[in-house]
Amino acid sequence: MLLDLNRAKEFAFDPEQLRELMATFEQSLGQEMAIIDTAIAAQDALKVEHALHALKGFMPLFTGESLAQAMTDLYQTSREEPLAVTQASYARLVPDLLTLLTEVRAWLGAL
């Protein structure tokens, strides 16, 4: 399981606030992944970088250290390497991101 709510629970004062945080994360994760896919297709490296920055900020609240660090590393790659390098690294992370999105949606659906 990639979803880890320990840090999110530190920010949420009650179950309702946690649900709101999760709903925001679910929307952002899906939206930023779509933006990245579109930006890669358009060869828009800056847009990819901005979307990765948004995801990097959210990841530590909702995942374990491994995926959060992978996202931080990917964001750094997007700032320092050509888009092709970022695209390849992102492609390796997509299965985990999709799994995380599924887990978030399952958590929200169980409420």
MOPAC internal coordinates of N, CA, C and O (Angstrom, degrees):
PM7 1SCF
backbone

  N    0.0000 0     0.00 0     0.00 0    0    0    0
  C    1.4580 1     0.00 0     0.00 0    1    0    0
  C    1.5244 1   109.19 1     0.00 0    2    1    0
  O    1.2310 1   120.64 1   -49.93 1    3    2    1
  N    1.3133 1   116.39 1   130.07 1    3    2    1
  C    1.4601 1   121.93 1  -179.35 1    5    3    2
  C    1.5242 1   112.54 1   -91.77 1    6    5    3
  O    1.2310 1   120.34 1   152.67 1    7    6    5
  N    1.3049 1   116.95 1   -27.33 1    7    6    5
  C    1.4586 1   121.41 1  -179.62 1    9    7    6
  C    1.5261 1   109.78 1   -70.74 1   10    9    7
  O    1.2310 1   121.26 1   -54.17 1   11   10    9
  N    1.3218 1   115.19 1   125.83 1   11   10    9
  C    1.4681 1   121.79 1   179.79 1   13   11   10
  C    1.5263 1   106.81 1  -137.35 1   14   13   11
  O    1.2310 1   120.86 1   -67.75 1   15   14   13
  N    1.3287 1   115.96 1   112.25 1   15   14   13
  C    1.4676 1   119.98 1  -173.37 1   17   15   14
  C    1.5288 1   114.34 1   -97.27 1   18   17   15
  O    1.2310 1   119.75 1  -171.63 1   19   18   17
  N    1.3157 1   118.08 1     8.37 1   19   18   17
  C    1.4632 1   119.28 1  -177.40 1   21   19   18
  C    1.5309 1   112.50 1   -56.85 1   22   21   19
  O    1.2310 1   120.19 1   132.99 1   23   22   21
  N    1.3090 1   117.25 1   -47.01 1   23   22   21
  C    1.4699 1   119.44 1  -179.65 1   25   23   22
  C    1.5241 1   111.55 1   -71.76 1   26   25   23
  O    1.2310 1   120.37 1   141.76 1   27   26   25
  N    1.3247 1   116.91 1   -38.24 1   27   26   25
  C    1.4695 1   119.86 1   179.36 1   29   27   26
  C    1.5251 1   110.00 1   -61.00 1   30   29   27
  O    1.2310 1   120.55 1   142.52 1   31   30   29
  N    1.3228 1   116.56 1   -37.48 1   31   30   29
  C    1.4670 1   120.22 1   179.90 1   33   31   30
  C    1.5229 1   111.78 1   -66.33 1   34   33   31
  O    1.2310 1   120.08 1   155.82 1   35   34   33
  N    1.3316 1   117.46 1   -24.18 1   35   34   33
  C    1.4624 1   120.61 1   175.94 1   37   35   34
  C    1.5287 1   111.04 1   -69.42 1   38   37   35
  O    1.2310 1   120.13 1   152.65 1   39   38   37
  N    1.3206 1   117.36 1   -27.35 1   39   38   37
  C    1.4582 1   122.06 1  -178.73 1   41   39   38
  C    1.5188 1   112.48 1   -92.72 1   42   41   39
  O    1.2310 1   120.43 1   152.97 1   43   42   41
  N    1.3014 1   116.78 1   -27.03 1   43   42   41
  C    1.4657 1   120.86 1  -178.02 1   45   43   42
  C    1.5216 1   108.79 1   -91.35 1   46   45   43
  O    1.2310 1   121.07 1   -50.90 1   47   46   45
  N    1.2888 1   115.55 1   129.10 1   47   46   45
  C    1.4675 1   119.80 1  -177.47 1   49   47   46
  C    1.5157 1   112.92 1   -86.12 1   50   49   47
  O    1.2310 1   120.35 1   163.42 1   51   50   49
  N    1.3328 1   116.93 1   -16.58 1   51   50   49
  C    1.4622 1   120.04 1   179.84 1   53   51   50
  C    1.5252 1   108.87 1  -154.95 1   54   53   51
  O    1.2310 1   119.86 1   -10.82 1   55   54   53
  N    1.3150 1   117.88 1   169.18 1   55   54   53
  C    1.4694 1   121.02 1  -177.91 1   57   55   54
  C    1.5384 1   113.49 1   -58.18 1   58   57   55
  O    1.2310 1   120.13 1   145.11 1   59   58   57
  N    1.3120 1   117.36 1   -34.89 1   59   58   57
  C    1.4725 1   120.18 1   179.83 1   61   59   58
  C    1.5206 1   111.13 1   -65.86 1   62   61   59
  O    1.2310 1   120.69 1   138.48 1   63   62   61
  N    1.3071 1   116.29 1   -41.52 1   63   62   61
  C    1.4617 1   120.02 1   178.85 1   65   63   62
  C    1.5350 1   110.44 1   -66.89 1   66   65   63
  O    1.2310 1   120.13 1   142.76 1   67   66   65
  N    1.3241 1   117.36 1   -37.24 1   67   66   65
  C    1.4567 1   120.88 1   176.13 1   69   67   66
  C    1.5297 1   110.24 1   -63.06 1   70   69   67
  O    1.2310 1   120.51 1   137.55 1   71   70   69
  N    1.3246 1   116.63 1   -42.45 1   71   70   69
  C    1.4628 1   120.71 1   178.16 1   73   71   70
  C    1.5324 1   110.33 1   -60.61 1   74   73   71
  O    1.2310 1   120.35 1   137.88 1   75   74   73
  N    1.3215 1   116.93 1   -42.12 1   75   74   73
  C    1.4633 1   120.98 1   178.82 1   77   75   74
  C    1.5240 1   111.30 1   -64.29 1   78   77   75
  O    1.2310 1   120.47 1   137.67 1   79   78   77
  N    1.3250 1   116.70 1   -42.33 1   79   78   77
  C    1.4661 1   120.80 1   176.40 1   81   79   78
  C    1.5252 1   110.72 1   -59.86 1   82   81   79
  O    1.2310 1   120.79 1   135.39 1   83   82   81
  N    1.3240 1   116.10 1   -44.61 1   83   82   81
  C    1.4620 1   121.28 1  -179.16 1   85   83   82
  C    1.5272 1   110.57 1   -64.78 1   86   85   83
  O    1.2310 1   120.16 1   139.01 1   87   86   85
  N    1.3188 1   117.30 1   -40.99 1   87   86   85
  C    1.4614 1   120.56 1   179.35 1   89   87   86
  C    1.5277 1   110.61 1   -63.99 1   90   89   87
  O    1.2310 1   120.53 1   139.43 1   91   90   89
  N    1.3100 1   116.59 1   -40.57 1   91   90   89
  C    1.4589 1   121.16 1   177.42 1   93   91   90
  C    1.5219 1   110.47 1   -64.31 1   94   93   91
  O    1.2310 1   120.75 1   136.53 1   95   94   93
  N    1.3287 1   116.17 1   -43.47 1   95   94   93
  C    1.4591 1   120.22 1   179.28 1   97   95   94
  C    1.5290 1   110.99 1   -63.36 1   98   97   95
  O    1.2310 1   120.53 1   136.12 1   99   98   97
  N    1.3160 1   116.60 1   -43.88 1   99   98   97
  C    1.4688 1   120.83 1   179.76 1  101   99   98
  C    1.5257 1   110.44 1   -58.58 1  102  101   99
  O    1.2310 1   120.66 1   134.73 1  103  102  101
  N    1.3140 1   116.35 1   -45.27 1  103  102  101
  C    1.4590 1   120.94 1   179.93 1  105  103  102
  C    1.5252 1   110.46 1   -65.21 1  106  105  103
  O    1.2310 1   120.29 1   134.44 1  107  106  105
  N    1.3165 1   117.04 1   -45.56 1  107  106  105
  C    1.4543 1   121.35 1  -177.82 1  109  107  106
  C    1.5278 1   111.58 1   -65.38 1  110  109  107
  O    1.2310 1   120.25 1   135.69 1  111  110  109
  N    1.3224 1   117.13 1   -44.31 1  111  110  109
  C    1.4621 1   120.48 1  -178.53 1  113  111  110
  C    1.5269 1   110.42 1   -60.45 1  114  113  111
  O    1.2310 1   120.44 1   131.03 1  115  114  113
  N    1.3176 1   116.76 1   -48.97 1  115  114  113
  C    1.4599 1   119.90 1   179.11 1  117  115  114
  C    1.5197 1   112.33 1   -62.95 1  118  117  115
  O    1.2310 1   120.98 1   136.93 1  119  118  117
  N    1.3167 1   115.72 1   -43.07 1  119  118  117
  C    1.4683 1   121.26 1  -178.03 1  121  119  118
  C    1.5259 1   111.43 1   -66.40 1  122  121  119
  O    1.2310 1   120.19 1   133.08 1  123  122  121
  N    1.3240 1   117.24 1   -46.92 1  123  122  121
  C    1.4706 1   120.17 1  -177.64 1  125  123  122
  C    1.5261 1   110.90 1   -67.40 1  126  125  123
  O    1.2310 1   119.76 1   144.52 1  127  126  125
  N    1.3263 1   118.07 1   -35.48 1  127  126  125
  C    1.4657 1   120.05 1   176.65 1  129  127  126
  C    1.5303 1   110.09 1   -64.19 1  130  129  127
  O    1.2310 1   120.19 1   139.64 1  131  130  129
  N    1.3155 1   117.23 1   -40.36 1  131  130  129
  C    1.4728 1   120.73 1   177.87 1  133  131  130
  C    1.5243 1   110.64 1   -65.09 1  134  133  131
  O    1.2310 1   120.55 1   139.37 1  135  134  133
  N    1.3235 1   116.55 1   -40.63 1  135  134  133
  C    1.4657 1   120.88 1   177.77 1  137  135  134
  C    1.5251 1   110.18 1   -62.65 1  138  137  135
  O    1.2310 1   120.40 1   136.31 1  139  138  137
  N    1.3217 1   116.85 1   -43.69 1  139  138  137
  C    1.4679 1   120.77 1   179.63 1  141  139  138
  C    1.5295 1   110.05 1   -61.68 1  142  141  139
  O    1.2310 1   120.41 1   133.01 1  143  142  141
  N    1.3270 1   116.82 1   -46.99 1  143  142  141
  C    1.4702 1   120.09 1   179.71 1  145  143  142
  C    1.5288 1   111.32 1   -58.04 1  146  145  143
  O    1.2310 1   120.43 1   134.54 1  147  146  145
  N    1.3175 1   116.79 1   -45.46 1  147  146  145
  C    1.4671 1   121.81 1   179.77 1  149  147  146
  C    1.5306 1   110.52 1   -65.68 1  150  149  147
  O    1.2310 1   120.61 1   136.90 1  151  150  149
  N    1.3284 1   116.45 1   -43.10 1  151  150  149
  C    1.4618 1   120.74 1  -178.21 1  153  151  150
  C    1.5290 1   111.44 1   -67.35 1  154  153  151
  O    1.2310 1   120.31 1   142.28 1  155  154  153
  N    1.3284 1   117.01 1   -37.72 1  155  154  153
  C    1.4682 1   119.39 1   176.33 1  157  155  154
  C    1.5232 1   109.74 1   -63.13 1  158  157  155
  O    1.2310 1   120.29 1   135.25 1  159  158  157
  N    1.3163 1   117.05 1   -44.75 1  159  158  157
  C    1.4682 1   121.05 1   179.12 1  161  159  158
  C    1.5266 1   110.87 1   -60.17 1  162  161  159
  O    1.2310 1   120.55 1   145.07 1  163  162  161
  N    1.3367 1   116.56 1   -34.93 1  163  162  161
  C    1.4635 1   121.61 1  -179.42 1  165  163  162
  C    1.5251 1   112.46 1   -89.11 1  166  165  163
  O    1.2310 1   120.62 1   179.88 1  167  166  165
  N    1.3519 1   116.42 1    -0.12 1  167  166  165
  C    1.4743 1   121.66 1  -177.70 1  169  167  166
  C    1.5349 1   111.84 1    58.30 1  170  169  167
  O    1.2310 1   120.84 1  -140.79 1  171  170  169
  N    1.3285 1   115.99 1    39.21 1  171  170  169
  C    1.4643 1   122.68 1  -179.63 1  173  171  170
  C    1.5278 1   109.17 1  -101.16 1  174  173  171
  O    1.2310 1   120.92 1   -93.50 1  175  174  173
  N    1.3217 1   115.85 1    86.50 1  175  174  173
  C    1.4658 1   121.68 1  -175.08 1  177  175  174
  C    1.5290 1   112.42 1   -61.95 1  178  177  175
  O    1.2310 1   119.92 1   142.55 1  179  178  177
  N    1.3213 1   117.75 1   -37.45 1  179  178  177
  C    1.4608 1   120.71 1  -178.49 1  181  179  178
  C    1.5284 1   111.30 1   -65.06 1  182  181  179
  O    1.2310 1   120.56 1   139.20 1  183  182  181
  N    1.3189 1   116.53 1   -40.80 1  183  182  181
  C    1.4592 1   120.29 1   178.96 1  185  183  182
  C    1.5302 1   110.44 1   -65.98 1  186  185  183
  O    1.2310 1   120.50 1   141.29 1  187  186  185
  N    1.3268 1   116.65 1   -38.71 1  187  186  185
  C    1.4742 1   120.77 1   175.88 1  189  187  186
  C    1.5229 1   109.35 1   -61.16 1  190  189  187
  O    1.2310 1   120.74 1   132.75 1  191  190  189
  N    1.3107 1   116.19 1   -47.25 1  191  190  189
  C    1.4682 1   120.93 1  -179.94 1  193  191  190
  C    1.5283 1   111.49 1   -58.34 1  194  193  191
  O    1.2310 1   119.90 1   135.61 1  195  194  193
  N    1.3171 1   117.79 1   -44.39 1  195  194  193
  C    1.4694 1   121.28 1  -179.27 1  197  195  194
  C    1.5313 1   111.52 1   -64.80 1  198  197  195
  O    1.2310 1   120.27 1   138.93 1  199  198  197
  N    1.3292 1   117.10 1   -41.07 1  199  198  197
  C    1.4639 1   120.22 1   179.11 1  201  199  198
  C    1.5248 1   110.79 1   -67.19 1  202  201  199
  O    1.2310 1   120.42 1   140.63 1  203  202  201
  N    1.3187 1   116.80 1   -39.37 1  203  202  201
  C    1.4710 1   119.92 1   177.20 1  205  203  202
  C    1.5260 1   110.77 1   -65.06 1  206  205  203
  O    1.2310 1   120.56 1   143.90 1  207  206  205
  N    1.3181 1   116.54 1   -36.10 1  207  206  205
  C    1.4711 1   120.24 1   177.56 1  209  207  206
  C    1.5296 1   110.38 1   -61.59 1  210  209  207
  O    1.2310 1   120.62 1   137.25 1  211  210  209
  N    1.3161 1   116.43 1   -42.75 1  211  210  209
  C    1.4676 1   120.29 1   178.75 1  213  211  210
  C    1.5234 1   110.65 1   -62.51 1  214  213  211
  O    1.2310 1   120.26 1   135.40 1  215  214  213
  N    1.3143 1   117.10 1   -44.60 1  215  214  213
  C    1.4664 1   120.44 1   179.83 1  217  215  214
  C    1.5276 1   111.60 1   -66.63 1  218  217  215
  O    1.2310 1   120.67 1   140.49 1  219  218  217
  N    1.3108 1   116.33 1   -39.51 1  219  218  217
  C    1.4729 1   121.01 1   179.66 1  221  219  218
  C    1.5225 1   110.79 1   -57.15 1  222  221  219
  O    1.2310 1   120.72 1   142.76 1  223  222  221
  N    1.3119 1   116.23 1   -37.24 1  223  222  221
  C    1.4576 1   119.89 1  -179.39 1  225  223  222
  C    1.5189 1   113.27 1   -67.94 1  226  225  223
  O    1.2310 1   120.39 1   145.41 1  227  226  225
  N    1.3318 1   116.85 1   -34.59 1  227  226  225
  C    1.4583 1   121.68 1  -178.34 1  229  227  226
  C    1.5311 1   113.76 1   -81.35 1  230  229  227
  O    1.2310 1   120.37 1   144.68 1  231  230  229
  N    1.3030 1   116.90 1   -35.32 1  231  230  229
  C    1.4676 1   121.19 1  -168.58 1  233  231  230
  C    1.5283 1   115.18 1   -53.30 1  234  233  231
  O    1.2310 1   118.91 1   135.17 1  235  234  233
  N    1.3258 1   119.68 1   -44.83 1  235  234  233
  C    1.4683 1   118.30 1  -176.93 1  237  235  234
  C    1.5363 1   113.83 1   -61.77 1  238  237  235
  O    1.2310 1   120.37 1   156.81 1  239  238  237
  N    1.3338 1   116.90 1   -23.19 1  239  238  237
  C    1.4650 1   119.49 1   179.41 1  241  239  238
  C    1.5251 1   112.64 1   -76.97 1  242  241  239
  O    1.2310 1   120.12 1   155.05 1  243  242  241
  N    1.3200 1   117.37 1   -24.95 1  243  242  241
  C    1.4618 1   120.03 1  -168.42 1  245  243  242
  C    1.5228 1   115.38 1  -123.43 1  246  245  243
  O    1.2310 1   120.27 1   178.16 1  247  246  245
  N    1.3320 1   117.10 1    -1.84 1  247  246  245
  C    1.4577 1   119.41 1  -179.67 1  249  247  246
  C    1.5184 1   109.99 1  -135.93 1  250  249  247
  O    1.2310 1   121.54 1   -10.61 1  251  250  249
  N    1.3032 1   114.66 1   169.39 1  251  250  249
  C    1.4546 1   120.04 1   174.42 1  253  251  250
  C    1.5156 1   110.96 1   -72.55 1  254  253  251
  O    1.2310 1   121.61 1    -5.30 1  255  254  253
  N    1.2964 1   114.52 1   174.70 1  255  254  253
  C    1.4598 1   121.97 1  -176.00 1  257  255  254
  C    1.5328 1   112.44 1   -59.04 1  258  257  255
  O    1.2310 1   119.84 1   142.31 1  259  258  257
  N    1.3080 1   117.92 1   -37.69 1  259  258  257
  C    1.4641 1   121.98 1  -174.36 1  261  259  258
  C    1.5304 1   112.07 1   -61.70 1  262  261  259
  O    1.2310 1   120.17 1   127.26 1  263  262  261
  N    1.3237 1   117.28 1   -52.74 1  263  262  261
  C    1.4629 1   120.20 1  -178.86 1  265  263  262
  C    1.5331 1   111.03 1   -70.44 1  266  265  263
  O    1.2310 1   120.34 1   142.94 1  267  266  265
  N    1.3138 1   116.96 1   -37.06 1  267  266  265
  C    1.4695 1   120.06 1   177.74 1  269  267  266
  C    1.5294 1   110.23 1   -61.51 1  270  269  267
  O    1.2310 1   120.62 1   137.27 1  271  270  269
  N    1.3216 1   116.42 1   -42.73 1  271  270  269
  C    1.4700 1   120.23 1   179.26 1  273  271  270
  C    1.5211 1   111.21 1   -68.09 1  274  273  271
  O    1.2310 1   120.53 1   140.86 1  275  274  273
  N    1.3324 1   116.60 1   -39.14 1  275  274  273
  C    1.4646 1   120.13 1   178.01 1  277  275  274
  C    1.5267 1   110.42 1   -60.65 1  278  277  275
  O    1.2310 1   120.40 1   141.31 1  279  278  277
  N    1.3408 1   116.83 1   -38.69 1  279  278  277
  C    1.4657 1   120.38 1   179.19 1  281  279  278
  C    1.5292 1   110.42 1   -69.73 1  282  281  279
  O    1.2310 1   119.86 1   140.60 1  283  282  281
  N    1.3128 1   117.87 1   -39.40 1  283  282  281
  C    1.4661 1   121.46 1   176.85 1  285  283  282
  C    1.5229 1   110.08 1   -62.34 1  286  285  283
  O    1.2310 1   120.84 1   135.66 1  287  286  285
  N    1.3338 1   115.99 1   -44.34 1  287  286  285
  C    1.4657 1   120.46 1   178.49 1  289  287  286
  C    1.5227 1   110.87 1   -62.53 1  290  289  287
  O    1.2310 1   120.41 1   138.78 1  291  290  289
  N    1.3348 1   116.82 1   -41.22 1  291  290  289
  C    1.4560 1   121.09 1  -179.99 1  293  291  290
  C    1.5335 1   110.63 1   -64.17 1  294  293  291
  O    1.2310 1   120.87 1   137.76 1  295  294  293
  N    1.3179 1   115.94 1   -42.24 1  295  294  293
  C    1.4678 1   119.05 1   177.25 1  297  295  294
  C    1.5295 1   110.03 1   -60.30 1  298  297  295
  O    1.2310 1   120.37 1   135.64 1  299  298  297
  N    1.3165 1   116.89 1   -44.36 1  299  298  297
  C    1.4656 1   121.10 1   179.56 1  301  299  298
  C    1.5289 1   110.07 1   -61.89 1  302  301  299
  O    1.2310 1   120.35 1   138.71 1  303  302  301
  N    1.3270 1   116.93 1   -41.29 1  303  302  301
  C    1.4621 1   121.37 1   176.62 1  305  303  302
  C    1.5198 1   110.41 1   -58.77 1  306  305  303
  O    1.2310 1   120.56 1   138.26 1  307  306  305
  N    1.3361 1   116.53 1   -41.74 1  307  306  305
  C    1.4653 1   120.36 1  -177.96 1  309  307  306
  C    1.5194 1   111.77 1   -63.80 1  310  309  307
  O    1.2310 1   120.56 1   155.27 1  311  310  309
  N    1.3153 1   116.53 1   -24.73 1  311  310  309
  C    1.4621 1   120.25 1  -179.55 1  313  311  310
  C    1.5271 1   112.09 1   -86.89 1  314  313  311
  O    1.2310 1   120.43 1   157.74 1  315  314  313
  N    1.3487 1   116.78 1   -22.26 1  315  314  313
  C    1.4610 1   120.06 1  -170.83 1  317  315  314
  C    1.5245 1   114.44 1  -114.78 1  318  317  315
  O    1.2310 1   119.92 1   159.96 1  319  318  317
  N    1.3134 1   117.75 1   -20.04 1  319  318  317
  C    1.4591 1   121.19 1  -172.65 1  321  319  318
  C    1.5294 1   110.70 1  -117.57 1  322  321  319
  O    1.2310 1   120.35 1   -16.64 1  323  322  321
  N    1.3289 1   116.94 1   163.36 1  323  322  321
  C    1.4714 1   119.56 1   175.59 1  325  323  322
  C    1.5326 1   110.92 1   -62.73 1  326  325  323
  O    1.2310 1   121.16 1   -22.08 1  327  326  325
  N    1.3082 1   115.38 1   157.92 1  327  326  325
  C    1.4603 1   121.17 1  -178.24 1  329  327  326
  C    1.5306 1   112.04 1   -55.80 1  330  329  327
  O    1.2310 1   119.84 1   143.92 1  331  330  329
  N    1.3084 1   117.91 1   -36.08 1  331  330  329
  C    1.4732 1   120.66 1  -179.60 1  333  331  330
  C    1.5245 1   111.66 1   -59.40 1  334  333  331
  O    1.2310 1   120.26 1   142.84 1  335  334  333
  N    1.3184 1   117.11 1   -37.16 1  335  334  333
  C    1.4673 1   121.17 1   178.51 1  337  335  334
  C    1.5306 1   109.79 1   -68.79 1  338  337  335
  O    1.2310 1   120.93 1   134.62 1  339  338  337
  N    1.3224 1   115.83 1   -45.38 1  339  338  337
  C    1.4650 1   121.06 1   177.08 1  341  339  338
  C    1.5212 1   110.43 1   -60.24 1  342  341  339
  O    1.2310 1   120.50 1   135.97 1  343  342  341
  N    1.3074 1   116.65 1   -44.03 1  343  342  341
  C    1.4645 1   121.61 1  -178.62 1  345  343  342
  C    1.5275 1   110.62 1   -60.14 1  346  345  343
  O    1.2310 1   120.08 1   136.01 1  347  346  345
  N    1.3114 1   117.44 1   -43.99 1  347  346  345
  C    1.4679 1   120.56 1   179.93 1  349  347  346
  C    1.5336 1   111.00 1   -65.39 1  350  349  347
  O    1.2310 1   120.44 1   137.85 1  351  350  349
  N    1.3092 1   116.77 1   -42.15 1  351  350  349
  C    1.4754 1   120.59 1   178.77 1  353  351  350
  C    1.5241 1   110.78 1   -65.99 1  354  353  351
  O    1.2310 1   120.60 1   138.05 1  355  354  353
  N    1.3077 1   116.45 1   -41.95 1  355  354  353
  C    1.4652 1   121.12 1   178.20 1  357  355  354
  C    1.5290 1   110.33 1   -62.09 1  358  357  355
  O    1.2310 1   120.54 1   136.60 1  359  358  357
  N    1.3202 1   116.58 1   -43.40 1  359  358  357
  C    1.4698 1   120.56 1  -179.40 1  361  359  358
  C    1.5267 1   111.00 1   -58.00 1  362  361  359
  O    1.2310 1   120.41 1   144.25 1  363  362  361
  N    1.3349 1   116.82 1   -35.75 1  363  362  361
  C    1.4719 1   120.48 1   178.14 1  365  363  362
  C    1.5329 1   111.44 1   -68.91 1  366  365  363
  O    1.2310 1   120.15 1   152.22 1  367  366  365
  N    1.3265 1   117.32 1   -27.78 1  367  366  365
  C    1.4714 1   121.55 1  -178.77 1  369  367  366
  C    1.5219 1   113.31 1   -87.37 1  370  369  367
  O    1.2310 1   119.92 1   160.02 1  371  370  369
  N    1.3229 1   117.76 1   -19.98 1  371  370  369
  C    1.4651 1   121.16 1  -175.28 1  373  371  370
  C    1.5279 1   113.26 1   -53.20 1  374  373  371
  O    1.2310 1   118.70 1   134.42 1  375  374  373
  N    1.3420 1   120.08 1   -45.58 1  375  374  373
  C    1.4789 1   118.02 1   179.17 1  377  375  374
  C    1.5311 1   112.84 1   -56.77 1  378  377  375
  O    1.2310 1   120.28 1   137.85 1  379  378  377
  N    1.3317 1   117.07 1   -42.15 1  379  378  377
  C    1.4637 1   119.78 1   177.87 1  381  379  378
  C    1.5241 1   111.40 1   -66.84 1  382  381  379
  O    1.2310 1   120.22 1   140.71 1  383  382  381
  N    1.3118 1   117.19 1   -39.29 1  383  382  381
  C    1.4641 1   120.01 1   179.42 1  385  383  382
  C    1.5237 1   111.11 1   -65.70 1  386  385  383
  O    1.2310 1   120.47 1   140.44 1  387  386  385
  N    1.3168 1   116.71 1   -39.56 1  387  386  385
  C    1.4616 1   119.78 1   177.35 1  389  387  386
  C    1.5265 1   111.28 1   -67.59 1  390  389  387
  O    1.2310 1   120.51 1   141.57 1  391  390  389
  N    1.3200 1   116.64 1   -38.43 1  391  390  389
  C    1.4724 1   120.45 1   175.92 1  393  391  390
  C    1.5217 1   109.91 1   -62.72 1  394  393  391
  O    1.2310 1   120.62 1   135.19 1  395  394  393
  N    1.3235 1   116.41 1   -44.81 1  395  394  393
  C    1.4645 1   120.75 1   178.42 1  397  395  394
  C    1.5242 1   110.43 1   -60.44 1  398  397  395
  O    1.2310 1   119.99 1   135.72 1  399  398  397
  N    1.3205 1   117.63 1   -44.28 1  399  398  397
  C    1.4599 1   121.27 1   179.35 1  401  399  398
  C    1.5341 1   110.34 1   -61.00 1  402  401  399
  O    1.2310 1   120.26 1   138.25 1  403  402  401
  N    1.3103 1   117.11 1   -41.75 1  403  402  401
  C    1.4652 1   121.57 1   177.17 1  405  403  402
  C    1.5240 1   110.78 1   -62.22 1  406  405  403
  O    1.2310 1   120.32 1   137.19 1  407  406  405
  N    1.3286 1   116.98 1   -42.81 1  407  406  405
  C    1.4657 1   121.16 1   179.08 1  409  407  406
  C    1.5235 1   111.50 1   -64.87 1  410  409  407
  O    1.2310 1   120.27 1   139.08 1  411  410  409
  N    1.3220 1   117.09 1   -40.92 1  411  410  409
  C    1.4686 1   120.84 1   177.84 1  413  411  410
  C    1.5235 1   110.13 1   -62.62 1  414  413  411
  O    1.2310 1   120.97 1   134.15 1  415  414  413
  N    1.3316 1   115.75 1   -45.85 1  415  414  413
  C    1.4661 1   119.13 1  -179.98 1  417  415  414
  C    1.5267 1   111.55 1   -64.66 1  418  417  415
  O    1.2310 1   119.96 1   142.99 1  419  418  417
  N    1.3213 1   117.68 1   -37.01 1  419  418  417
  C    1.4632 1   120.55 1   176.94 1  421  419  418
  C    1.5272 1   110.02 1   -65.09 1  422  421  419
  O    1.2310 1   120.29 1   138.96 1  423  422  421
  N    1.3225 1   117.05 1   -41.04 1  423  422  421
  C    1.4691 1   120.49 1   179.47 1  425  423  422
  C    1.5258 1   109.60 1   -63.23 1  426  425  423
  O    1.2310 1   120.62 1   134.60 1  427  426  425
  N    1.3184 1   116.43 1   -45.40 1  427  426  425
  C    1.4645 1   120.43 1   179.27 1  429  427  426
  C    1.5385 1   111.09 1   -65.12 1  430  429  427
  O    1.2310 1   120.33 1   141.88 1  431  430  429
  N    1.3199 1   116.98 1   -38.12 1  431  430  429
  C    1.4439 1   121.89 1  -179.26 1  433  431  430
  C    1.5172 1   113.45 1   -69.08 1  434  433  431
  O    1.2310 1   120.93 1   156.28 1  435  434  433
  N    1.3278 1   115.83 1   -23.72 1  435  434  433
  C    1.4672 1   119.89 1  -179.21 1  437  435  434
  C    1.5260 1   112.37 1   -78.92 1  438  437  435
  O    1.2310 1   120.66 1   170.23 1  439  438  437
  N    1.3094 1   116.35 1    -9.77 1  439  438  437
  C    1.4801 1   119.55 1  -177.96 1  441  439  438
  C    1.5057 1   111.85 1   -77.90 1  442  441  439
  O    1.2310 1   120.10 1   180.00 1  443  442  441

